[in-house]
Amino acid sequence: MKRYLLSAAALCFAMAMSAQSLFVGSYNIRYHNSDDDRNGNVWKTRCKVICDQVNFESPDIFGAQEVLKGINFEMDKGEVVVIIGSSGSGKTTLLRCLNFLETADDGQIIVDGETLFDGASDKNEKYNDLRKKRLHFGLVFQQFNLFPHMNVLKNVKISAELLAKDKIKQQIKELKQQKVRGKALSLQKKQLKEAEFSAIDARAKETLSKVGLLDRCAAYPCELSGGQQQRVAIARALALSPDILCFDEPTSALDPELTGEVLKVIKGLKGDSTMIIVTHEMDFARKVADRVVFMADGEVAEYGTPDEIFDNPKTEKLKAFLLNSTSTFE
């Protein structure tokens, strides 16, 4: 068992999550860009991400357990893929793989033509390299994980501010190499900080406006309802402008009356963001998804459009799951 610091899109959750241990096992992650299909044939450019043959084995005292078994799905830029399935089917583990909170043993992850992971060469990646790769993804957890001592605006800004400090530090280093010294260096440093932090502040307020909480910038988490806290967590994930925004059962910690407000915010992001959503809200899944992945026993049992999944289920597992799943979303 190893412990990892969460960084990039998850950096602002690091202290809140510091006690969490991450299991590392044997699994494969393979994402292809649009240059080749699973048979090695050239095909038309259309996909942002393809997930091909994802496997994951989690060790336990009784031996390795297969959590993910040959997961396959694909998605285009701007699409919403919703993952459904019973608890324990591997949905959260899959999201953790996509967000580099687990380390693959082999395979590839490619997003927009950029190889983020290659099992042949990336076995011992440096922390800073992983941190940069995680910036492609944003993750909204089941729990809100807001810093209780920071107000709403600071919670949303904290990740971007930490990244900006690193960026400014590098810029100052480059200025020193150019022999900039004294008052000139101090002035440049001040201007860099003002420009970076002003942009971060504007972006944070923009994302809070998107989730309907701009008027609560000065409030603290304890002053917010559960639905409002989760909306702040969504704004925080959006603040770093990730390529792909992931939600891990974002309403599971909410009372039923608060679930609707969060789901409406997520639905409102459709068209602006590429999203992968794990949820137990079937009516919401049907209305927001472009494609639906049904997972059972660590496998993709069915994959298709909402109409195909909800109106024409093929497997007995999916039929039984839908029969026992009821939810309403307006």
JOSULFEN-V451536 format. One record per residue. N is the residue number from 1. D_FIRST is the distance of its C-alpha to the first C-alpha in whole Angstrom. Layout:
n: {N;N}
d_first: {D_FIRST;D_FIRST}
This chain:
n: {1;2;3;4;5;6;7;8;9;10;11;12;13;14;15;16;17;18;19;20;21;22;23;24;25;26;27;28;29;30;31;32;33;34;35;36;37;38;39;40;41;42;43;44;45;46;47;48;49;50;51;52;53;54;55;56;57;58;59;60;61;62;63;64;65;66;67;68;69;70;71;72;73;74;75;76;77;78;79;80;81;82;83;84;85;86;87;88;89;90;91;92;93;94;95;96;97;98;99;100;101;102;103;104;105;106;107;108;109;110;111;112;113;114;115;116;117;118;119;120;121;122;123;124;125;126;127;128;129;130;131;132;133;134;135;136;137;138;139;140;141;142;143;144;145;146;147;148;149;150;151;152;153;154;155;156;157;158;159;160;161;162;163;164;165;166;167;168;169;170;171;172;173;174;175;176;177;178;179;180;181;182;183;184;185;186;187;188;189;190;191;192;193;194;195;196;197;198;199;200;201;202;203;204;205;206;207;208;209;210;211;212;213;214;215;216;217;218;219;220;221;222;223;224;225;226;227;228;229;230;231;232;233;234;235;236;237;238;239;240;241;242;243;244;245;246;247;248;249;250;251;252;253;254;255;256;257;258;259;260;261;262;263;264;265;266;267;268;269;270;271;272;273;274;275;276;277;278;279;280;281;282;283;284;285;286;287;288;289;290;291;292;293;294;295;296;297;298;299;300;301;302;303;304;305;306;307;308;309;310;311;312;313;314;315;316;317;318;319;320;321;322;323;324;325;326;327;328;329;330}
d_first: {0;4;7;10;14;16;19;22;23;20;21;23;20;18;19;19;16;14;13;11;7;7;5;6;9;13;15;18;20;23;26;29;32;36;37;36;35;33;36;36;39;40;41;42;40;39;35;33;29;29;26;26;24;21;18;15;13;10;9;10;12;15;14;13;14;16;16;18;21;23;24;27;29;31;32;35;35;36;35;33;31;30;27;28;27;26;23;20;22;19;21;18;15;18;19;16;16;19;18;16;13;11;12;15;15;19;22;23;23;27;28;32;32;30;27;24;21;22;20;22;22;19;16;16;18;18;17;21;21;19;20;24;23;21;25;26;24;24;22;24;21;22;23;25;23;26;26;29;31;32;34;34;35;33;30;31;32;29;27;30;31;28;28;32;32;30;32;35;34;34;37;39;38;39;43;42;42;46;47;47;48;49;50;50;46;46;48;45;42;44;45;41;40;42;42;38;38;41;40;36;38;40;37;36;39;40;36;37;41;39;37;40;39;41;43;40;39;40;38;35;32;34;37;36;35;32;34;35;31;30;32;32;28;30;32;29;27;31;32;30;32;29;30;28;27;25;25;23;25;27;29;27;27;31;34;36;39;36;35;38;38;34;35;38;37;34;37;39;37;37;39;38;34;32;30;27;27;25;28;29;33;35;38;36;34;38;39;37;35;37;35;33;29;29;26;26;23;21;24;27;30;32;33;36;38;38;42;40;37;39;43;42;39;39;36;36;33;34;37;36;33;36;38;36;35;37;37;40;40;43}
